[in-house]
Amino acid sequence: MNSKRIKRYFGAWLKAKTGKKSQIALRQLFDNLARLGRYPDEGTIRQSKLTVWKHLEERRIRRLRKTAWIQGISKYAAVFILLGFTAWIYWEMAFSSVDQPEMTVKQTLEGMRSTITLSDGSQIRLNENSEFEFPETFLNGQRLVRLEGEAFFDITPNPDKPFIVQTGNAEIVVLGTSFNINTHQATEVTVASGKVKVANRVSREQAFLQPGQQAVLDGKAIRIAEVSPEYFLGWHTRKLSFKEEPVERVFEILERAYGVEIHTTFSGKRPQCLITGTYEGERIETILRGMKHLLEFDYQTDIRTKTISINIVQCK
């Protein structure tokens, strides 16, 4: 839309003679301007539209109260003000997207895992049923990526370029560290090394995590807990170490590490025995057979549904 047509449409509005086509064209103008930005926020777009319409309405009302001579001045002043405002929006949104790198999307299906090496040397291990979006080259003084699902991050240090991971409701900022993110339910961030800042993109609440800490973002809150990172990294490292862990907790960790569902039943009372042991690079069937030295139980595996049914009898 050229400047003459813009001026004509806004002039008609100030005369209170806008037709349906003009109104549609005005709305399309602001929609097009909004789309020029990089990932525009819907709330911001809506507020921008309301602000402009409010400004126009105030100008129109003032015009009706003035003389014809003042009306002419106000009309053109409003047009030029709005044209300037429109040009400012265009400049901010269009040129803010200059030099934005082209993004690549990597997806994994059920049973698939993938290792991705980024242009800065950082390595990402993507778990099954996940999606990772990243640029071929990092620009503009930051390293920005996006994740849906689960991934382990081993980030190359660079104090001048913070590494930022965006999920649905969270933003994780690091300089150089290793950590795990899981967004399959609530966003869950577990730190293995270094320091991580976690921010809620809705409430703007933020927290700093040290190794051995985990943040869970559920709604607007951030809950922090002390955890054993290896329990949450087992799917990536295939290394699990249990120290006097309750039986049911061990099965929960195995579920997560191996991407299976474990259903437990009990022949009698729930066993109170604790499990201690270390496993590295083992298949889950090997771990279950090893646990039979500590716990009496039977199990059946359904490969099709990735389900293990375990009937626990008693501790040994």
HELIX and SHEET records of a PDB file:
HELIX    1   1 SER A    3  LEU A   14  1                                  12    
HELIX    2   2 LYS A   20  ARG A   35  1                                  16    
HELIX    3   3 GLU A   42  LEU A   64  1                                  23    
HELIX    4   4 ALA A   68  SER A   96  1                                  29    
HELIX    5   5 PRO A  229  THR A  237  1                                   9    
HELIX    6   6 VAL A  247  TYR A  258  1                                  12    
HELIX    7   7 ILE A  284  MET A  291  1                                   8    
SHEET    1   A 7 MET A 103  THR A 108  0                                        
SHEET    2   A 7 SER A 130  PRO A 135 -1                                        
SHEET    3   A 7 ARG A 143  GLU A 148 -1                                        
SHEET    4   A 7 PHE A 163  GLN A 166  1                                        
SHEET    5   A 7 ALA A 170  VAL A 174 -1                                        
SHEET    6   A 7 VAL A 196  ASN A 200 -1                                        
SHEET    7   A 7 GLN A 206  LEU A 209 -1                                        
SHEET    1   B 7 SER A 114  THR A 117  0                                        
SHEET    2   B 7 GLN A 123  LEU A 126 -1                                        
SHEET    3   B 7 GLU A 150  ASP A 154 -1                                        
SHEET    4   B 7 SER A 178  ASN A 182 -1                                        
SHEET    5   B 7 THR A 187  SER A 193 -1                                        
SHEET    6   B 7 GLN A 213  ASP A 218 -1                                        
SHEET    7   B 7 ALA A 221  GLU A 226 -1                                        
SHEET    1   C 2 LYS A 239  PRO A 246  0                                        
SHEET    2   C 2 LEU A 274  GLU A 280 -1                                        
SHEET    1   D 3 GLU A 261  PHE A 266  0                                        
SHEET    2   D 3 THR A 307  CYS A 315  1                                        
SHEET    3   D 3 LEU A 295  ASP A 302 -1                                        
END                                                                             
